[in-house]
Amino acid sequence: MLSVKSILNIEDLSLEDIDLVLSNTDSFLEVLGRDLKKVPTLRGKTIINLFFEPSTRTKTSFELAAKRMNADLVNFSAPASSLKKGESIIDTVKTIIAMKVDLIIVRHPDSGAAKFIFIKTNIPVINAGDGKNEHPTQALLDLHTIKKRFKDFKKVKVAIVGDILNSRVARSNIKLFKKVGFDVSVVSPPMLLPENMDYFNVDIKNNIDDVIGEVDVIYMLRMQFERHNRELYPSVREYNEYLSLNMDRVSKMKKESIVMHPGPVNRGIEISEEVMNLSGKGSDRLLINTQVTYGVAVRMALLYLLLGQ
């Protein structure tokens, strides 16, 4: 059983919690490989997807996870709700709770929103991304992706490349990867780094070429144009010169190293069209779709551990 009632951030999870999530993920991956991809584990439970930001992968992943465990799932649409009439978020949540919901999945543009909702409701809450703060389920699925690829799991070197400043994925991944003992570095220009990078205690580089031949995992982040003043970003040409992953850089990677990205990919910015369209030999380096597959299983494991025991 997990030591926590909700999945709000990485700090709250013990190493035992993490191992429990990953071991249960393997069980649910087996379910997803069947012709009939359903189990009755959460029959009678009601889950709500409370998303205040656009999402494809995370929202759909949670929806599939819930439905494949026979839970009843409701997708909440903020633009079509009473929020447009002036209702506060907490009153909206209390209304939902009054309908006897068992678990809330929250994505919100404000950091701390998921924790706020948990404090006010005291039912299980899963943070599906809050502002620039954290995205713990993405970090867990990324960890599972890496674990399935490397036999010597404890000696993995990871470089997280790109827009660290605006990335909740980067914050969760750095915390989780360091917690399990990975050697973590970040690659980013100064204008795309938060002021508190000392808090993370990681090696910082400004050019992907400084790490491309040394690390086991190249983790490319999305350039989040919607979250910041574009004037602070390097030009696309500069980004391509120092940070982008192209075929030449792929050729310099270690033999067994892999490429990951939380999606969606800005083709031609973080990763070139040629790399994204790799087929045949070398395409097994690119694990972006594998991350998506594992994401459903990880979220099934979390729903089960929070509601099914």
C-alpha positions as CSV (number, residue, x, y, z in Angstrom):
1,M,0.0,0.0,0.0
2,L,1.2,3.5,-0.8
3,S,2.3,5.7,2.1
4,V,0.3,8.7,0.6
5,K,-3.4,9.3,0.0
6,S,-2.7,11.4,-3.1
7,I,-0.1,11.9,-5.8
8,L,0.7,15.6,-5.5
9,N,4.5,15.8,-5.9
10,I,7.6,13.6,-6.0
11,E,8.9,14.6,-2.6
12,D,6.1,12.8,-0.9
13,L,6.8,9.5,-2.5
14,S,9.2,7.1,-0.7
15,L,11.5,4.7,-2.6
16,E,9.1,1.9,-1.5
17,D,6.2,3.8,-3.0
18,I,8.1,4.2,-6.3
19,D,9.0,0.5,-6.4
20,L,5.3,-0.4,-5.7
21,V,4.1,1.8,-8.5
22,L,6.6,0.4,-11.0
23,S,5.9,-3.3,-10.1
24,N,2.2,-2.8,-10.4
25,T,2.8,-1.0,-13.8
26,D,4.3,-4.2,-15.1
27,S,1.1,-6.1,-14.2
28,F,-1.1,-3.6,-16.0
29,L,1.2,-3.6,-19.0
30,E,0.3,-7.3,-19.3
31,V,-3.4,-6.4,-19.2
32,L,-2.9,-3.9,-22.0
33,G,-1.3,-6.6,-24.1
34,R,-4.5,-8.7,-24.0
35,D,-7.2,-8.8,-26.7
36,L,-9.7,-7.7,-24.0
37,K,-7.9,-4.8,-22.3
38,K,-10.2,-4.6,-19.3
39,V,-10.3,-5.7,-15.6
40,P,-13.1,-5.1,-13.1
41,T,-10.7,-3.7,-10.4
42,L,-12.4,-0.3,-10.0
43,R,-16.0,-1.2,-10.8
44,G,-18.3,1.2,-8.9
45,K,-15.7,3.9,-8.4
46,T,-16.2,7.4,-9.8
47,I,-13.3,9.5,-11.1
48,I,-13.3,13.0,-12.5
49,N,-10.8,14.5,-15.0
50,L,-10.7,18.1,-13.8
51,F,-8.7,19.8,-16.5
52,F,-8.3,23.6,-16.7
53,E,-5.7,23.4,-19.4
54,P,-5.6,21.7,-22.9
55,S,-4.2,18.2,-22.9
56,T,-4.1,15.2,-25.2
57,R,-1.7,12.6,-23.8
58,T,-2.3,13.0,-20.1
59,K,-6.1,13.5,-20.2
60,T,-6.7,10.7,-22.7
61,S,-4.2,8.4,-20.8
62,F,-6.1,8.9,-17.5
63,E,-9.4,8.4,-19.3
64,L,-8.2,5.1,-20.8
65,A,-6.7,4.0,-17.5
66,A,-9.9,4.5,-15.6
67,K,-12.1,2.9,-18.3
68,R,-9.9,-0.1,-18.7
69,M,-10.4,-0.7,-14.9
70,N,-14.2,-0.3,-15.2
71,A,-14.4,2.9,-13.3
72,D,-17.0,5.5,-14.1
73,L,-15.1,8.6,-15.4
74,V,-16.4,12.1,-16.0
75,N,-14.5,14.7,-18.1
76,F,-14.9,18.2,-16.7
77,S,-14.8,21.0,-19.2
78,A,-13.9,24.3,-17.5
79,P,-15.2,26.5,-20.4
80,A,-18.6,24.9,-20.2
81,S,-18.9,25.0,-16.4
82,S,-20.3,27.4,-13.9
83,L,-16.8,28.9,-13.6
84,K,-17.9,31.0,-16.5
85,K,-20.7,32.4,-14.3
86,G,-18.4,33.4,-11.5
87,E,-18.3,30.3,-9.4
88,S,-15.0,29.8,-7.5
89,I,-12.9,26.7,-8.1
90,I,-13.4,25.4,-4.6
91,D,-17.2,25.7,-4.9
92,T,-17.0,23.9,-8.2
93,V,-14.9,21.1,-6.5
94,K,-17.3,21.0,-3.5
95,T,-20.2,20.5,-5.9
96,I,-18.4,17.7,-7.5
97,I,-17.6,16.1,-4.2
98,A,-21.3,16.3,-3.2
99,M,-22.0,14.0,-6.1
100,K,-19.9,11.2,-4.4
101,V,-16.8,11.3,-6.5
102,D,-14.0,8.9,-5.3
103,L,-10.9,10.5,-6.9
104,I,-10.1,13.8,-8.7
105,I,-7.4,14.1,-11.4
106,V,-6.4,17.8,-11.6
107,R,-4.5,19.8,-14.3
108,H,-4.4,23.6,-13.6
109,P,-2.3,26.5,-14.7
110,D,-1.6,27.6,-11.1
111,S,1.2,25.9,-9.1
112,G,-0.2,24.3,-6.0
113,A,-3.8,23.9,-7.3
114,A,-3.8,20.1,-6.8
115,K,-2.6,20.3,-3.2
116,F,-5.2,23.1,-2.5
117,I,-8.0,20.9,-3.8
118,F,-6.8,17.9,-1.7
119,I,-6.6,20.0,1.5
120,K,-10.1,21.3,0.9
121,T,-11.7,17.9,0.0
122,N,-9.6,15.3,1.7
123,I,-10.3,12.7,-1.0
124,P,-7.6,11.2,-3.3
125,V,-6.2,13.7,-5.8
126,I,-3.7,13.1,-8.6
127,N,-1.7,16.0,-9.8
128,A,-1.8,15.9,-13.7
129,G,0.3,19.1,-13.9
130,D,0.1,22.3,-11.9
131,G,1.6,25.4,-13.4
132,K,5.3,25.3,-13.5
133,N,5.4,23.2,-10.4
134,E,5.2,19.5,-11.0
135,H,3.9,16.6,-13.2
136,P,4.6,13.5,-11.0
137,T,2.8,10.9,-13.1
138,Q,4.9,12.0,-16.2
139,A,8.0,11.5,-14.1
140,L,6.9,8.0,-13.0
141,L,6.1,6.9,-16.5
142,D,9.5,8.2,-17.7
143,L,11.2,6.3,-14.9
144,H,9.4,3.1,-15.9
145,T,10.5,3.7,-19.5
146,I,14.1,4.0,-18.5
147,K,14.0,1.0,-16.1
148,K,12.6,-1.2,-18.9
149,R,15.5,-0.3,-21.2
150,F,18.6,-0.5,-18.9
151,K,19.7,-3.6,-17.0
152,D,22.1,-1.6,-14.8
153,F,19.3,0.8,-13.7
154,K,21.3,2.4,-10.9
155,K,24.1,3.8,-13.1
156,V,22.0,5.6,-15.7
157,K,23.2,9.1,-16.8
158,V,20.4,11.5,-18.0
159,A,20.6,14.9,-19.7
160,I,17.4,17.0,-19.6
161,V,17.6,19.5,-22.5
162,G,15.7,22.7,-23.2
163,D,13.2,24.9,-21.5
164,I,13.8,24.1,-17.8
165,L,12.3,27.4,-16.7
166,N,8.8,26.7,-17.7
167,S,8.8,22.9,-17.4
168,R,7.0,21.1,-14.6
169,V,8.1,17.9,-16.3
170,A,11.8,18.9,-15.7
171,R,11.2,19.7,-12.1
172,S,9.5,16.3,-11.4
173,N,12.0,14.3,-13.4
174,I,15.0,15.9,-11.8
175,K,13.7,15.2,-8.3
176,L,12.6,11.6,-9.2
177,F,15.8,10.7,-11.1
178,K,18.0,12.0,-8.4
179,K,15.9,10.2,-5.7
180,V,16.6,6.8,-7.4
181,G,20.3,7.6,-7.9
182,F,20.7,8.7,-11.5
183,D,23.4,11.0,-12.6
184,V,21.4,14.0,-13.8
185,S,22.5,17.1,-15.8
186,V,20.6,19.8,-17.6
187,V,21.4,21.5,-20.8
188,S,19.9,25.0,-21.3
189,P,20.9,28.6,-22.0
190,P,20.8,30.9,-18.9
191,M,17.5,32.6,-20.0
192,L,15.7,29.2,-19.9
193,L,16.9,28.3,-16.4
194,P,15.0,29.2,-13.2
195,E,16.9,31.3,-10.6
196,N,16.8,28.5,-8.0
197,M,18.8,25.9,-10.0
198,D,21.1,25.5,-6.9
199,Y,18.2,23.8,-5.3
200,F,18.3,20.9,-7.7
201,N,22.1,20.3,-7.4
202,V,22.7,19.2,-10.9
203,D,25.5,19.8,-13.5
204,I,24.5,22.6,-16.0
205,K,25.6,22.8,-19.6
206,N,24.7,25.2,-22.3
207,N,25.3,23.0,-25.4
208,I,23.9,19.6,-26.1
209,D,27.2,18.6,-27.7
210,D,28.8,18.7,-24.3
211,V,26.8,15.6,-23.2
212,I,25.6,13.9,-26.4
213,G,28.3,11.2,-26.3
214,E,28.3,10.6,-22.5
215,V,24.7,10.1,-21.3
216,D,22.4,7.1,-21.6
217,V,19.2,9.2,-21.9
218,I,18.7,12.4,-23.8
219,Y,15.5,13.9,-22.5
220,M,14.2,16.7,-24.8
221,L,11.8,19.2,-23.4
222,R,9.1,21.1,-25.3
223,M,9.7,24.8,-25.9
224,Q,6.7,26.3,-24.1
225,F,6.1,29.4,-26.1
226,E,2.6,29.8,-24.4
227,R,4.1,30.2,-20.9
228,H,6.6,33.0,-21.4
229,N,7.5,36.2,-23.2
230,R,8.9,35.0,-26.5
231,E,11.5,37.8,-26.5
232,L,13.4,35.9,-23.8
233,Y,13.8,32.8,-26.0
234,P,16.7,32.2,-28.2
235,S,15.8,32.3,-31.9
236,V,15.0,29.0,-33.6
237,R,18.4,29.2,-35.4
238,E,20.2,29.5,-32.1
239,Y,18.1,26.8,-30.5
240,N,19.0,24.5,-33.4
241,E,22.7,25.3,-33.1
242,Y,23.0,24.6,-29.4
243,L,20.1,22.4,-28.2
244,S,18.2,20.6,-31.0
245,L,18.6,16.9,-31.7
246,N,19.5,16.3,-35.3
247,M,20.9,13.3,-37.2
248,D,24.5,14.4,-36.8
249,R,24.0,14.4,-33.0
250,V,22.1,11.1,-33.0
251,S,25.2,9.6,-34.7
252,K,27.3,10.7,-31.8
253,M,25.2,9.1,-29.1
254,K,26.3,6.1,-27.1
255,K,25.3,2.8,-28.8
256,E,22.5,1.9,-26.2
257,S,21.4,5.4,-25.4
258,I,17.8,6.6,-25.9
259,V,15.8,9.7,-26.8
260,M,12.7,10.7,-24.8
261,H,10.3,13.7,-24.9
262,P,7.1,14.3,-22.9
263,G,5.2,15.5,-26.1
264,P,4.0,17.2,-28.0
265,V,7.1,17.7,-30.1
266,N,7.8,21.0,-31.9
267,R,9.3,19.4,-35.0
268,G,12.3,21.3,-36.3
269,I,12.9,22.9,-32.9
270,E,13.6,20.3,-30.2
271,I,14.0,17.4,-32.6
272,S,14.5,17.5,-36.3
273,E,12.1,16.1,-38.8
274,E,14.7,13.5,-39.9
275,V,15.1,12.2,-36.4
276,M,11.3,12.2,-35.8
277,N,10.8,10.2,-39.0
278,L,13.5,7.6,-38.2
279,S,12.6,4.1,-39.3
280,G,14.4,0.8,-39.3
281,K,17.7,0.6,-37.6
282,G,18.1,3.4,-35.1
283,S,14.4,4.1,-34.7
284,D,14.4,2.0,-31.5
285,R,16.3,4.9,-29.9
286,L,13.2,7.1,-30.0
287,L,10.9,6.1,-27.2
288,I,8.3,8.9,-27.3
289,N,5.4,6.6,-28.2
290,T,6.7,4.0,-25.8
291,Q,6.4,6.6,-23.0
292,V,2.7,7.1,-24.0
293,T,2.0,3.4,-23.8
294,Y,3.7,3.1,-20.4
295,G,1.8,6.2,-19.3
296,V,-1.5,4.3,-19.4
297,A,-0.2,1.4,-17.4
298,V,1.5,3.7,-14.8
299,R,-1.8,5.6,-14.3
300,M,-3.7,2.4,-14.0
301,A,-1.3,1.4,-11.3
302,L,-1.8,4.7,-9.5
303,L,-5.6,4.5,-9.6
304,Y,-5.5,0.9,-8.3
305,L,-3.1,1.8,-5.5
306,L,-5.2,4.8,-4.4
307,L,-8.7,3.2,-4.9
308,G,-8.5,-0.5,-5.4
309,Q,-7.0,-1.8,-2.2
